[in-house]
Amino acid sequence: MKILFYDTKSYDRESFDHVLSQYSDIQIKYFDADLDPITAALASGYDAVCAFVSSDVGKKTIQVLHKAGVKLVLMRCAGFNNVDLNAAEEYNIKVLRVPGYSPEAVAEHAMALALGVNRRLHKAYVKVRENDFSLQGLMGVNFHGKTAGIVGTGRIGAAMAKICHGFGMKVIAYDVYENQELKSFVTYTSLNDLLKKSDLISLHCPLTDKTRHMINRSAIAKMKDGVILVNTSRGALVKTDELIEGIRARKFFGVGLDVYEEEATNVFEDRSNDILQHSTTARLLSFPNVMITSHQGFFTKEALTAIAKTTLDNARAFERGSESGNEVTA
């Protein structure tokens, strides 16, 4: 089986090459550019393509892949909101993803953001680098005894709930499907109650039509003053302009974002010599109580290895006509 990998960095190649010896029936070609309607034509002669979170797997791309003879799209990530599943079904192209690689990796990063923005570690690091050892502007709050609100209690949300519980926090959660494994220490409640009662809110739900912009002006108004908000899930869960309104109104003690709406052109790229054209991102970066990281929640050795293995297992299952359990459909 021949697979063309799009948008690959050195760490992608290393992680897949590390496990490739276990898959002698699979050949991989790495490509630096991302997948879109133009680059999709390069997949001619390949059985499958492998895409990532910022890839454009819309209808036009699907059409080009179909013409190129591609039968399989492998997403080396959990999310698939950038894939036109209806078009894939129309052109008989299967879409397989990696639903769970290392939920602990993302959850640990979510807590790192929460702790970092709470104790102003980003500011403290810069101050000390400049030989400024004063404590002005660095005061935080104890997490112990506070209430953590987890929105979405799948694998990642469940891992975050356990971390918060370990910190001595009261944990409440909102999800359409309650996770029975968490019932001993998590209290499920409505989203409105979670917004009103939580000192820390961490988002761990998929992006759908119902969840898009779930954190908006109305939701922010319901939150406690001085709340900490963390998003390591999908940027569009938060309506950024209205988040900025809340930050300016001093609603938030801190905001930690590993994902944000305008990340598409920034994520995984070195833009240190560029002038950012989108003012929303620049405005977020200007606030002293906001920390932004570059979609790195998944970025651990263990997670990359799991992603590589699951992606290649998906490819092998497709080639053999068996079910991997990781297919996504419209």
C-alpha positions in Angstrom: 0.0 0.0 0.0 1.4 3.4 -1.0 0.5 6.4 1.2 1.3 10.1 0.5 1.8 12.0 3.8 1.0 15.8 3.7 2.2 18.6 5.9 4.9 16.5 7.5 7.6 17.9 9.9 10.8 16.2 11.0 9.0 14.8 14.1 6.3 13.3 12.0 8.9 11.5 9.8 10.8 10.3 12.9 7.7 8.9 14.7 6.4 7.1 11.6 9.8 5.8 10.5 10.4 4.5 14.0 7.4 2.1 13.7 7.4 1.5 9.9 9.6 -1.6 10.1 6.5 -3.3 11.7 4.5 -2.6 8.5 6.4 -4.1 5.6 3.3 -4.0 3.5 3.1 -0.2 3.6 5.2 2.4 1.7 5.3 6.1 2.7 6.2 9.2 0.9 6.5 12.4 2.9 5.5 15.8 1.5 6.1 19.1 3.2 3.1 21.0 1.7 -0.4 20.6 3.2 -3.3 19.0 1.5 -5.6 21.2 -0.5 -7.3 21.1 -3.9 -4.1 22.0 -5.7 -1.7 19.6 -3.9 -4.2 16.8 -3.9 -3.3 16.1 -7.6 0.2 14.9 -6.4 -1.5 11.8 -4.9 -1.9 10.2 -8.3 -0.6 6.7 -8.1 -1.1 6.5 -4.3 -3.7 4.3 -2.6 -4.2 6.7 0.3 -3.3 10.1 1.7 -2.5 11.1 5.2 -3.7 14.5 6.4 -3.6 16.5 9.7 -5.6 19.1 11.6 -5.0 22.1 9.3 -5.4 20.2 6.0 -8.2 21.2 3.6 -10.1 18.0 3.0 -13.1 19.8 1.6 -15.2 18.8 -1.4 -12.9 20.1 -4.0 -10.0 18.3 -2.5 -12.0 15.1 -2.3 -12.9 15.4 -6.0 -9.3 15.7 -7.0 -8.3 12.8 -4.8 -11.0 10.7 -6.4 -9.7 11.6 -9.9 -6.2 10.6 -8.7 -7.5 7.1 -7.7 -7.2 7.6 -3.9 -9.6 5.4 -1.9 -8.6 6.3 1.7 -8.0 9.5 3.7 -6.1 8.8 6.9 -6.3 11.6 9.5 -3.4 11.3 11.9 -5.4 13.2 14.6 -8.7 12.8 16.4 -10.5 15.7 14.8 -12.2 15.5 11.4 -14.2 18.8 11.2 -11.9 19.8 8.3 -13.2 16.8 6.2 -16.2 16.9 4.0 -17.6 13.6 5.0 -20.6 13.9 2.6 -18.2 14.3 -0.3 -16.1 11.4 0.8 -19.1 9.2 0.9 -20.3 10.4 -2.5 -16.9 9.5 -4.0 -16.5 6.3 -2.1 -13.5 7.4 -0.2 -13.1 6.1 3.4 -12.0 8.4 6.2 -10.2 6.9 9.2 -8.9 8.8 12.2 -7.0 8.4 15.4 -9.7 8.8 18.1 -7.4 8.4 21.1 -3.6 8.5 21.2 -2.6 9.9 24.6 -5.5 11.6 26.3 -3.1 12.3 29.2 -0.8 14.3 27.0 -3.6 16.8 26.1 -5.0 16.9 29.6 -1.6 17.5 31.2 -1.0 20.4 28.8 -4.5 21.8 29.7 -3.5 21.8 33.3 -0.1 23.3 32.5 -1.9 26.1 30.8 -4.2 26.6 33.7 -1.3 26.6 36.2 0.9 28.8 34.0 -1.7 31.5 33.5 -2.8 31.3 37.1 0.7 31.8 38.5 1.7 34.1 35.6 4.6 31.8 34.7 4.9 33.4 31.3 5.4 36.8 32.9 7.6 35.5 35.7 10.0 33.9 33.2 10.4 37.1 31.2 10.8 39.3 34.3 13.6 37.1 35.8 15.3 36.9 32.4 15.6 40.7 32.7 16.9 40.5 36.3 13.5 41.8 37.6 12.8 39.7 40.7 9.8 41.7 41.9 6.5 39.9 42.5 4.3 42.7 41.1 1.7 41.2 38.8 2.4 37.6 39.6 -0.2 36.8 42.3 -2.3 33.7 41.6 -4.9 31.7 43.5 -5.0 28.2 45.0 -6.6 25.6 42.9 -7.1 23.3 46.0 -10.7 23.6 47.2 -11.8 25.4 44.0 -14.3 24.1 41.5 -13.2 22.7 38.1 -15.8 22.6 35.3 -15.0 20.0 32.6 -16.9 20.4 29.4 -16.8 17.1 27.6 -15.8 13.9 29.5 -14.5 11.7 26.8 -11.0 10.3 27.2 -9.2 13.7 27.4 -11.9 15.3 29.5 -11.8 12.3 31.9 -8.0 12.6 32.2 -8.4 16.3 33.0 -11.1 15.6 35.6 -8.7 13.1 37.3 -5.9 15.7 37.3 -8.2 18.3 38.8 -9.4 15.8 41.4 -5.8 15.1 42.3 -5.3 18.8 43.0 -8.0 18.7 45.6 -10.6 20.4 43.4 -14.3 19.8 43.4 -15.0 18.5 39.8 -18.3 19.2 38.0 -18.9 18.3 34.4 -21.2 18.7 31.4 -21.6 16.1 28.7 -24.4 14.7 26.6 -23.2 11.2 27.7 -22.1 10.8 31.3 -18.9 8.9 31.9 -19.7 6.3 34.5 -16.0 5.8 35.4 -16.0 9.3 36.8 -19.1 9.1 39.0 -17.2 8.6 42.2 -15.8 12.1 42.2 -17.5 14.0 39.4 -20.9 15.6 39.6 -22.7 16.1 36.3 -24.7 19.3 35.8 -26.1 21.5 33.1 -23.8 23.7 31.1 -25.4 26.8 32.6 -24.7 25.6 36.1 -21.2 24.6 35.2 -20.6 28.1 33.8 -21.9 29.7 36.9 -20.1 27.6 39.5 -16.7 26.9 38.1 -13.5 28.6 39.0 -11.6 26.8 36.2 -13.4 25.8 33.0 -11.6 23.4 30.6 -13.0 22.6 27.2 -12.7 19.0 25.9 -15.6 18.5 23.4 -15.6 18.1 19.7 -16.5 20.9 17.3 -20.0 20.5 15.8 -22.7 22.8 14.7 -24.1 22.7 18.2 -20.8 23.4 20.0 -19.4 26.0 17.6 -19.0 29.3 19.6 -20.5 27.7 22.7 -18.3 30.1 24.6 -19.8 33.4 23.5 -21.0 36.7 25.1 -24.0 35.0 26.7 -22.0 32.1 28.2 -19.2 34.4 29.4 -21.8 36.6 31.2 -22.9 33.5 33.2 -19.3 32.8 34.4 -17.9 33.8 37.8 -15.8 36.9 37.8 -12.2 35.9 38.0 -12.7 32.5 36.2 -9.9 30.8 34.4 -10.7 29.4 30.9 -8.7 26.8 29.1 -9.2 25.5 25.6 -7.1 22.6 24.2 -9.9 21.2 22.0 -11.0 23.2 19.0 -10.5 26.9 18.5 -14.0 27.6 17.1 -15.6 26.4 20.4 -14.9 30.0 21.5 -16.2 33.1 19.7 -12.9 35.0 19.9 -14.2 38.6 19.5 -16.6 38.1 22.4 -13.8 36.4 24.5 -11.7 39.5 24.0 -14.7 41.6 25.2 -14.7 39.5 28.3 -11.0 39.8 28.8 -11.2 43.6 28.5 -14.1 43.7 30.9 -11.8 41.8 33.4 -14.1 38.8 33.6 -11.2 36.4 33.4 -8.4 35.9 35.9 -6.7 34.1 33.0 -7.2 32.4 29.7 -5.0 29.6 28.3 -5.4 28.6 24.7 -3.7 25.8 22.8 -6.2 26.3 20.0 -7.9 29.4 18.6 -10.0 30.4 15.6 -7.2 32.0 13.5 -4.6 29.3 14.0 -4.9 27.7 10.6 -2.0 29.8 9.0 0.1 29.8 12.2 -0.1 26.3 13.6 3.2 24.3 13.4 4.8 27.1 11.4 7.7 29.5 12.2 6.3 33.0 11.6 8.7 34.8 13.8 9.8 37.1 10.8 6.2 37.8 9.7 3.9 40.6 10.5 0.6 39.0 11.6 -2.2 40.3 9.4 -5.0 39.1 11.6 -5.5 41.6 14.5 -7.5 39.1 16.6 -4.5 36.9 17.3 -2.4 40.0 17.9 -4.9 41.3 20.4 -5.0 38.0 22.3 -1.2 38.0 22.5 -1.3 41.6 23.9 -3.1 40.6 27.1 -0.9 39.9 30.2 -3.3 37.3 31.5 -3.5 35.2 28.3 -1.2 32.3 27.4 -1.3 30.9 23.8 0.6 27.8 22.7 0.7 26.4 19.2 -1.6 23.4 19.2 1.0 21.3 21.1 -1.3 19.5 23.6 -0.7 16.2 21.7 3.1 16.7 21.4 4.7 14.0 23.5 6.8 11.1 22.4 4.2 8.7 23.7 1.4 10.4 21.8 3.4 10.6 18.5 4.2 6.9 18.7 0.5 6.0 19.3 -0.6 8.2 16.4 1.9 6.5 14.1 0.8 3.0 15.1 -2.9 3.7 14.9 -2.6 5.5 11.6 -0.7 2.6 10.0 -3.1 0.0 11.7 -6.0 1.9 10.0 -4.2 1.7 6.7 -3.5 -2.0 7.1 -7.1 -2.8 8.1 -8.4 -0.9 5.1 -6.1 -2.8 2.8 -7.2 -6.2 4.3 -10.9 -5.3 4.1 -11.3 -5.4 7.9 -12.8 -2.9 10.3 -10.5 -0.8 12.5 -13.4 0.8 14.4 -11.9 4.3 13.5 -14.0 5.1 10.4 -15.9 8.4 10.4 -19.0 8.8 8.3 -21.4 11.7 7.5 
